[in-house]
Protein backbone atom coordinates (compact mmCIF):
# COMPACT_ATOMS: atom_id res chain seq x y z
CA UNK A 1 0.00 0.00 0.00
CA UNK A 2 1.27 3.45 -0.84
CA UNK A 3 0.16 6.85 0.35
CA UNK A 4 0.78 10.45 -0.57
CA UNK A 5 0.99 11.20 3.12
CA UNK A 6 3.96 9.07 4.09
CA UNK A 7 5.87 7.86 1.02
CA UNK A 8 8.96 5.98 2.16
CA UNK A 9 11.29 8.36 0.46
CA UNK A 10 12.32 11.88 1.41
CA UNK A 11 9.21 13.77 2.52
CA UNK A 12 8.24 16.21 5.27
CA UNK A 13 7.07 13.44 7.57
CA UNK A 14 9.63 10.83 6.58
CA UNK A 15 13.14 12.07 7.42
CA UNK A 16 15.56 11.54 4.56
CA UNK A 17 18.15 9.78 6.65
CA UNK A 18 19.28 9.11 10.17
CA UNK A 19 22.69 10.18 11.40
CA UNK A 20 24.50 8.52 13.00
CA UNK A 21 23.32 5.18 11.60
CA UNK A 22 21.29 2.85 13.76
CA UNK A 23 22.01 1.76 16.43
CA UNK A 24 22.31 5.29 17.79
CA UNK A 25 21.10 7.49 20.65
CA UNK A 26 18.13 8.40 18.45
CA UNK A 27 16.67 4.97 19.05
CA UNK A 28 14.64 4.88 22.22
CA UNK A 29 14.01 1.39 23.56
CA UNK A 30 11.34 1.09 26.20
CA UNK A 31 11.55 -2.02 28.30
CA UNK A 32 8.19 -2.02 30.01
CA UNK A 33 7.11 -5.44 31.17
CA UNK A 34 3.44 -6.23 31.64
CA UNK A 35 2.55 -9.09 33.92
CA UNK A 36 3.16 -12.50 32.42
CA UNK A 37 0.06 -13.83 30.60
CA UNK A 38 -0.33 -16.84 32.89
CA UNK A 39 -0.22 -14.58 35.95
CA UNK A 40 -2.88 -12.31 34.49
CA UNK A 41 -5.03 -15.37 33.87
CA UNK A 42 -4.58 -16.70 37.41
CA UNK A 43 -5.42 -13.28 38.84
CA UNK A 44 -8.50 -13.04 36.66
CA UNK A 45 -9.75 -16.44 37.78
CA UNK A 46 -9.72 -15.20 41.35
CA UNK A 47 -12.21 -12.54 40.30
CA UNK A 48 -15.94 -13.15 40.35
CA UNK A 49 -16.42 -11.77 36.82
CA UNK A 50 -16.58 -14.36 34.00
CA UNK A 51 -15.93 -11.57 31.51
CA UNK A 52 -12.66 -10.72 33.25
CA UNK A 53 -11.57 -14.35 32.98
CA UNK A 54 -12.45 -14.42 29.28
CA UNK A 55 -10.50 -11.23 28.59
CA UNK A 56 -7.45 -12.53 30.43
CA UNK A 57 -7.61 -15.85 28.58
CA UNK A 58 -7.74 -14.05 25.24
CA UNK A 59 -4.79 -11.87 26.20
CA UNK A 60 -2.78 -14.91 27.28
CA UNK A 61 -3.48 -16.71 24.01
CA UNK A 62 -2.39 -13.69 21.97
CA UNK A 63 0.62 -12.75 24.10
CA UNK A 64 3.65 -11.63 22.09
CA UNK A 65 6.95 -13.42 22.29
CA UNK A 66 9.25 -11.38 24.54
CA UNK A 67 12.75 -11.01 23.11
CA UNK A 68 15.81 -9.20 24.42
CA UNK A 69 16.88 -5.86 23.02
CA UNK A 70 18.09 -6.26 19.45
CA UNK A 71 21.29 -4.77 18.10
CA UNK A 72 20.26 -3.25 14.78
CA UNK A 73 22.74 -2.99 11.90
CA UNK A 74 23.62 0.37 10.32
CA UNK A 75 21.64 1.39 7.25
CA UNK A 76 23.21 0.38 3.94
CA UNK A 77 24.11 3.15 1.49
CA UNK A 78 25.16 3.47 -2.14
CA UNK A 79 28.68 2.41 -1.18
CA UNK A 80 27.57 -0.68 0.74
CA UNK A 81 27.95 -4.17 -0.62
CA UNK A 82 24.76 -6.25 -0.79
CA UNK A 83 24.18 -9.14 1.58
CA UNK A 84 24.50 -12.63 0.05
CA UNK A 85 21.13 -12.43 -1.69
CA UNK A 86 18.86 -15.45 -2.06
CA UNK A 87 21.09 -17.65 0.07
CA UNK A 88 18.18 -19.01 2.10
CA UNK A 89 18.24 -16.20 4.66
CA UNK A 90 14.94 -14.41 5.19
CA UNK A 91 15.50 -10.65 5.20
CA UNK A 92 13.19 -7.75 5.96
CA UNK A 93 14.42 -4.58 4.26
CA UNK A 94 13.41 -1.45 6.15
CA UNK A 95 14.23 2.19 6.69
CA UNK A 96 14.29 2.71 10.43
CA UNK A 97 12.29 5.94 10.21
CA UNK A 98 9.65 4.71 7.72
CA UNK A 99 6.19 4.09 9.24
CA UNK A 100 5.29 1.64 6.49
CA UNK A 101 8.39 -0.43 7.15
CA UNK A 102 7.65 -0.16 10.86
CA UNK A 103 4.45 -2.12 10.30
CA UNK A 104 6.26 -5.22 9.01
CA UNK A 105 8.97 -4.78 11.62
CA UNK A 106 6.41 -4.78 14.46
CA UNK A 107 4.74 -7.91 13.06
CA UNK A 108 8.08 -9.69 12.88
CA UNK A 109 8.89 -8.72 16.47
CA UNK A 110 5.46 -9.59 17.87
CA UNK A 111 5.64 -13.09 16.45
CA UNK A 112 9.12 -13.56 17.93
CA UNK A 113 10.88 -13.95 14.59
CA UNK A 114 14.05 -12.02 15.37
CA UNK A 115 16.15 -15.13 14.78
CA UNK A 116 14.27 -16.13 11.61
CA UNK A 117 13.90 -12.79 9.80
CA UNK A 118 17.00 -10.62 9.58
CA UNK A 119 16.57 -6.84 9.52
CA UNK A 120 18.44 -5.00 6.75
CA UNK A 121 18.40 -1.22 7.02
CA UNK A 122 18.32 0.85 3.82
CA UNK A 123 19.29 4.52 3.68
CA UNK A 124 16.54 6.05 1.54
CA UNK A 125 18.51 9.24 0.93
CA UNK A 126 21.47 7.28 -0.42
CA UNK A 127 20.01 3.92 -1.28
CA UNK A 128 22.16 1.24 -2.89
CA UNK A 129 21.67 0.69 -6.62
CA UNK A 130 21.66 -3.07 -6.07
CA UNK A 131 18.50 -2.81 -3.98
CA UNK A 132 16.44 -1.78 -7.01
CA UNK A 133 18.39 -3.88 -9.49
CA UNK A 134 18.60 -7.14 -7.56
CA UNK A 135 16.12 -7.07 -4.68
CA UNK A 136 12.99 -4.96 -5.21
CA UNK A 137 12.47 -3.13 -8.52
CA UNK A 138 9.90 -0.80 -6.93
CA UNK A 139 12.83 0.53 -4.86
CA UNK A 140 10.68 1.09 -1.77
CA UNK A 141 10.60 -0.32 1.73
CA UNK A 142 9.53 -2.54 3.27
CA UNK A 143 10.25 -5.65 1.28
CA UNK A 144 10.71 -9.25 2.38
CA UNK A 145 13.17 -11.72 0.87
CA UNK A 146 11.78 -15.19 1.59
CA UNK A 147 11.94 -18.52 -0.23
CA UNK A 148 13.85 -17.01 -3.16
CA UNK A 149 11.17 -14.39 -3.73
CA UNK A 150 10.78 -10.76 -2.73
CA UNK A 151 7.43 -9.36 -1.68
CA UNK A 152 6.43 -5.80 -0.82
CA UNK A 153 3.60 -3.50 0.33
CA UNK A 154 3.45 -3.09 4.08
CA UNK A 155 -0.03 -4.43 4.86
CA UNK A 156 0.46 -7.36 2.49
CA UNK A 157 3.71 -8.16 4.28
CA UNK A 158 2.08 -8.06 7.71
CA UNK A 159 -0.50 -10.58 6.51
CA UNK A 160 2.19 -12.68 4.82
CA UNK A 161 4.34 -12.80 7.94
CA UNK A 162 1.30 -13.75 10.00
CA UNK A 163 0.31 -16.56 7.63
CA UNK A 164 3.72 -18.02 6.84
CA UNK A 165 5.58 -17.94 10.14
CA UNK A 166 5.00 -19.33 13.62
CA UNK A 167 4.02 -17.12 16.53
CA UNK A 168 0.93 -15.45 17.99
CA UNK A 169 -1.83 -14.92 15.43
CA UNK A 170 -2.38 -11.32 14.36
CA UNK A 171 -6.02 -11.82 13.41
CA UNK A 172 -8.75 -13.41 15.57
CA UNK A 173 -11.06 -16.17 14.38
CA UNK A 174 -14.19 -14.15 15.13
CA UNK A 175 -15.93 -13.35 11.82
CA UNK A 176 -17.28 -9.98 12.98
CA UNK A 177 -13.81 -8.90 14.01
CA UNK A 178 -12.32 -10.08 10.73
CA UNK A 179 -14.86 -8.05 8.77
CA UNK A 180 -14.22 -4.96 10.88
CA UNK A 181 -10.49 -5.47 10.45
CA UNK A 182 -10.80 -5.32 6.67
CA UNK A 183 -12.90 -2.15 6.88
CA UNK A 184 -10.27 -0.48 9.04
CA UNK A 185 -7.40 -1.58 6.82
CA UNK A 186 -9.12 -0.06 3.80
CA UNK A 187 -9.49 3.20 5.73
CA UNK A 188 -5.80 3.60 6.66
CA UNK A 189 -4.78 5.72 3.68
CA UNK A 190 -7.80 7.99 4.01
CA UNK A 191 -7.04 8.49 7.69
CA UNK A 192 -3.40 9.32 7.02
CA UNK A 193 -4.26 11.82 4.30
CA UNK A 194 -6.90 13.53 6.45
CA UNK A 195 -4.41 14.14 9.24
CA UNK A 196 -1.46 14.92 6.98
CA UNK A 197 -3.42 17.73 5.32
CA UNK A 198 -3.67 19.63 8.60
CA UNK A 199 0.00 19.16 9.43
CA UNK A 200 1.09 20.77 6.16
CA UNK A 201 -1.51 23.56 6.18
CA UNK A 202 -1.01 26.92 7.88
CA UNK A 203 -4.52 27.15 9.26
CA UNK A 204 -6.29 25.49 12.15
CA UNK A 205 -6.88 21.78 12.36
CA UNK A 206 -9.28 20.92 9.54
CA UNK A 207 -12.75 19.52 10.11
CA UNK A 208 -11.86 16.41 8.11
CA UNK A 209 -8.96 15.80 10.50
CA UNK A 210 -11.23 16.05 13.53
CA UNK A 211 -13.74 13.74 11.87
CA UNK A 212 -11.03 11.18 11.07
CA UNK A 213 -9.80 11.18 14.67
CA UNK A 214 -13.36 10.84 15.95
CA UNK A 215 -13.87 7.87 13.64
CA UNK A 216 -10.81 6.17 15.11
CA UNK A 217 -12.04 6.97 18.61
CA UNK A 218 -15.34 5.26 17.83
CA UNK A 219 -13.62 2.28 16.20
CA UNK A 220 -11.51 1.70 19.30
CA UNK A 221 -14.69 1.43 21.35
CA UNK A 222 -16.43 -1.17 19.19
CA UNK A 223 -15.19 -4.23 21.11
CA UNK A 224 -15.13 -4.32 24.89
CA UNK A 225 -12.61 -7.13 25.45
CA UNK A 226 -9.53 -4.92 25.27
CA UNK A 227 -8.16 -1.46 24.40
CA UNK A 228 -7.24 -2.21 20.79
CA UNK A 229 -9.19 -2.04 17.54
CA UNK A 230 -10.33 -5.67 17.72
CA UNK A 231 -10.18 -5.82 21.51
CA UNK A 232 -6.87 -7.67 21.63
CA UNK A 233 -3.74 -6.57 19.77
CA UNK A 234 -3.92 -7.39 16.06
CA UNK A 235 -2.65 -6.49 12.62
CA UNK A 236 -5.07 -3.53 12.61
CA UNK A 237 -3.17 -1.95 15.50
CA UNK A 238 0.06 -2.62 13.63
CA UNK A 239 -1.36 -0.81 10.60
CA UNK A 240 -2.30 2.32 12.54
CA UNK A 241 0.15 2.72 15.40
CA UNK A 242 3.18 4.02 13.43
CA UNK A 243 1.02 6.86 12.12
CA UNK A 244 -0.90 7.60 15.32
CA UNK A 245 2.49 7.76 17.05
CA UNK A 246 3.75 10.38 14.61
CA UNK A 247 0.53 12.38 14.44
CA UNK A 248 0.43 12.70 18.21
CA UNK A 249 3.96 14.11 18.15
CA UNK A 250 3.43 16.42 15.18
CA UNK A 251 0.02 17.81 16.13
CA UNK A 252 1.28 18.58 19.63
CA UNK A 253 4.56 20.12 18.51
CA UNK A 254 3.39 21.92 15.38
CA UNK A 255 -0.32 22.66 15.86
CA UNK A 256 -0.47 22.73 19.67
CA UNK A 257 -3.32 20.23 19.33
CA UNK A 258 -3.77 17.16 21.51
CA UNK A 259 -5.25 14.34 19.44
CA UNK A 260 -6.21 12.48 22.64
CA UNK A 261 -8.22 15.33 24.21
CA UNK A 262 -11.81 14.15 24.79
CA UNK A 263 -10.83 10.89 23.10
CA UNK A 264 -10.25 8.44 25.95
CA UNK A 265 -10.11 5.41 23.66
CA UNK A 266 -7.20 6.83 21.68
CA UNK A 267 -5.48 7.78 24.92
CA UNK A 268 -5.90 4.27 26.29
CA UNK A 269 -4.75 2.75 23.00
CA UNK A 270 -1.52 4.76 23.10
CA UNK A 271 -0.90 3.87 26.74
CA UNK A 272 -1.43 0.15 26.20
CA UNK A 273 0.45 -0.21 22.93
CA UNK A 274 3.47 1.36 24.61
CA UNK A 275 3.55 -1.65 26.92
CA UNK A 276 4.25 -3.94 23.96
CA UNK A 277 7.97 -4.43 23.37
CA UNK A 278 7.43 -5.54 19.77
CA UNK A 279 6.28 -2.00 19.06
CA UNK A 280 8.45 0.09 21.38
CA UNK A 281 11.61 -1.54 20.02
CA UNK A 282 10.81 0.04 16.64
CA UNK A 283 10.25 3.59 17.91
CA UNK A 284 12.43 6.59 17.24
CA UNK A 285 12.94 9.40 19.71
CA UNK A 286 9.91 11.75 19.45
CA UNK A 287 12.03 14.91 19.55
CA UNK A 288 14.13 13.61 16.68
CA UNK A 289 11.04 13.03 14.55
CA UNK A 290 9.56 16.42 15.44
CA UNK A 291 12.73 18.39 14.74
CA UNK A 292 13.25 16.74 11.37
CA UNK A 293 9.62 17.29 10.40
CA UNK A 294 9.62 20.95 11.39
CA UNK A 295 12.84 21.49 9.47
CA UNK A 296 11.46 19.89 6.33
CA UNK A 297 8.25 21.92 6.60
CA UNK A 298 10.24 25.12 7.10
CA UNK A 299 8.89 25.70 10.61
CA UNK A 300 11.13 27.51 13.08
N, C-alpha and C positions, 0 to 999 in steps of 0.2 A: 504494500500500500504506500502511495506517495501522497504528499500534501504540500500545498503552497506555503503553509504556515511554518513547517519545520523540515525543509529539505535537508538531507544529510550531506550538505556541502556548505561552503561559507555563506552565512546568512545572519541577520541581526540576532536571531535567537539560537543559532548554532555556532558557537565560537569556531573560528577557522582552525585553530590548533591549540595545543596545550603545551606550555613550556614552564618548567622542565618536563620531559616525558614522564608518563606514568611508569612506575610508582613515584609519587611526588607528594609534597605537603598539601597540594590542592585536593587530594583524595581524602575524604573524611569517612572513616570506617566507624560505624556505630555498633557496639557489641552488646546491645540489650539482649537479655535472655528471659523470655517468658517462661512460666512454669512448664515443666515437662508435660507432654500430652497425657501420660498415664496418671500423673498427679492431679491434673485438672479433672480427669474423669473420676478418680477416687473421691476428690472433694465434692464433685457434683452429686455423686451417688449418696453422699451423706445429707444432701438437701432433700426437702420434701417435694420439690417441684420436678415432675417428669420432664417438663420442657427443658429445664436446666440440664438434666442428664442427657437428653437427646442432643442438645447443642454441644455439650462437652464431648460426646461420642463422635459427632461429626468433625469437630476440631481435631480430635486425636487421629481420626482416620486420614485427614488431609494434612497432617503436620508436615512441614518441610524438613528435609534432611539438613541438619546443622553441620556446617563444615568450618574448619579453622580459617582465619584470615588468609587470603590468597595473595601471593606476590605476582603482580601483573607485569607483563613485559612492556618495554618501551614501544611506542608506536613506530611502525616501519615507514620509511620515507622513500623518496625517489632514488636514494643512494643505497637502500637496503637490498640485500639479496633475498630472494623468496625462500620460504620454507620448502622442504622436500615435498612438493605437491603430489597429491594422489598416491601417497605411500601407505595408505590404510589408516592414517591418523585423521580423526574427525576434528575439524577446525571451525570455530565461529569467528568470522572477521567482523570487527567492530571499530567504531571510533568512540573513545571513552566519553566524549561529551554529547554524543548523538542520542536523542530520546528514542528514536526508532530502534537503533541497535541495543539500547538499554532494555527494550522489551524482551528480545531473545536472550539477552544476558541474564535477566532476572529468571526467566523460565529455566534456563540451564542450571542456575544456582539452586532454585527452589526444588528441583528434582534431584539435587545432589550429584550432578554430572561433572563436577570439576575435574575428576580424573579421566573422564571419558570424552569430554569436549574441550579442546584446547582453545584458549582465547588468543587471537592474533589482532593486535591493535594496528590500525591504519591511520596515518596522518592525512586528513582530507585536504589540507592546504598544500601538501607536497606528496601526493600519493604516488606509490610506485607504478611505473608503466606496466609491469608484469601483472598487477592485480586485474587490470582491464583485459590484458591480452591473454592471460593464462587461467585466471580464476573466475571472474564475473564480468562479462562484457558490459553490463549496465553500469559498472564502475561506481556502485553505491554500496553502502552498508546498511543493515547487516547482510551477510551471506553465510551459508553453511556448506562446508565441504564434507560430504558424507557418502560412503559407498561409491566412490569414484564419480560422484555428481556434485554439482553446486546449485543450491537453491537460494532464493532470495525472497524479499518482501516480508516485513517484520511480523505481521499477524499470521501469515502463512507459516513462517518459521516457528512461531510459538506453538501453533497447532501441530506442526510436524514433529517438533521435539517432544511434545506431549504424547503423540501417538507412537513414536518409534523408539523411545527410550524408557527405561524403568524409572520408577520414582512416583511420588504422589501425583494423582490425577489432577489436571488443571480445569476439568469440567465435570460437574456432577451428573449423575444419571437421571435426575429429575427432568421430565420433559418440559415442564413450564419454565424451569430455570434455563434449560438449553435454548428455548425459543427466545427468552428475554436476553440471553447472552448474545445471540445473533443480532438482535435489534440494536443492542448497545454497541457492538463492534461496527455495524454499518454507520453508526452516528459519530464515530470517533473523529473523522476528518471534519465534519460539520462543526463539531464542538471546538476543535482546535482553531479553525478559521474564525469562528465567532469571537473567540477570546484574543486571538492574534490581532484582529482588526483594531481592537481598543488599545493594545500595547503600542502599535505603530502610529495611532492617530494622536493629534494634539489636543483633542477635546476631552470631555468627560467620558466615563465608561459608557459604552453604547448600550441601548436597550437590548439589542440582540445578545450582547455579552451577558447581561443580567439574566435574560431568559434562558440562555444555555446553562449557566450555573444553577439556576433554579431547577432545570430539568435534571441535572445530575444529582442535586439534593433530593429530589423526589425519587429518582431511580435507586439511590442508596437506602431508601426507606421501604422498598417494595417487599423485601424478605426480612423476617424478624429473627432469624436464627444466627445472626452475626452482623458485623459492621461493614461488610463488603457488599459489592454489587449483587452477588448471588447468595448473600449470607456469609458463606465461608470464602476464603481467598481463592481466586480463580484466574483464568486467563483474561477475563474482563478487567480485573484490577490491574493486571500486568499491562494491558493495552492503554489504560488511562493514567496510571500513576506517574510515569515520567513527565507527562505534560501538566498534570495538576501540580506536581512538585515545582515545576518551573513557573507556572502561572501564579502560584502563591507568592513566589519570590519577586517576580517582575511587577505584579500589580501592587504589591506592598511598597517596593522600592522605587517604582516609576510613577504610579498613579495614586499612591497613598490610599489604596483601596484594599480592604481585607476581604478576600473571597470567602472566608468562613463566617463572616458576621451574619447572624440570623440564619445560619445554615449549619445546624448542629450535626447533621449527618456527614457533611463534608469534613467538619472538624474532627469527628470521631474516626472517620476513615483515615485521615492523615495521621492521627495519633496511633492508630492500630497498625497501619502498614509500616510505620517506623519502628515497630517491634519485630519485624521480619528481616532477619539477616540477609536473606537472598536478595532483598531490595536494597537495604542500606549499604551493602558492600558495593553497589554500583553507583552510589551517589557522589556527586562532586560538591565541593564546598559552595554553599549558597552565595557568599560574597563574591567568589570568583565568577560564578555565572552572571550575577547582577552587574558587576563591573564591566565584563566583556560585552554584555548586551547594551548597556548604556553607552559604551564607547562606540559600538557599531551603529547605534541609533542617533549618535551625535548629541547625546544628553550629558550635560555637565553634572 
